[in-house]
C-alpha cells in the first residue's frame, strides 16, 4: 500500500510539471467514496496532503457521499475543472459514466491518472493493484 501511495504522490508531482497552465497549482484527488473510514483512502489522502505541502501546491481531496453516487463525483470533477485544476487523480465510481468528464479534462489539457480502478478512457495512466495476480497468489 505504501508503494501505491508513493506512486500517487509521484504522479501528482508529474501532473504539475506537465500541466498546461503554470499558474494552476491545484491537483484534485477524487476517491470513490468517503475516505476517512477506509484505511486505504485515508492513507491516500494523508499522502497526497503531505506531498502537496512539501511541494507548496494545493491538493483538493473529494469523494461523493457514497460510493454509488456517480452524479456527485461527476459534478465534483466538473466543478474543479471550472476552478482550474492542474491535474486529476481519479478513482472512478463508474468508469463508463465518468468517461465523458475525463474526456473533457483531457481536451482541456488537464492530465488525468486513474487510481485503484481503471477508467474506460484510452491512453490514461492507471495505478493500482493487479487483482487477478493477487487472487492467484492467494489461492
Buried (B, 14 or more C-beta within 10 A) or exposed (E): EEEBBEBBBEBBBBBBEEBEEEEBBBBBBBBBBBBEEBEBBBBBBEBBBEBBEEBEBBBBBBBBEEBEBBEBBBBBBBEBBEEBBBBBBBBBBBBEBBBEBBBBBBEEEBBBBBBBBBBBBEEBBEBEEEEEEEEEEEE
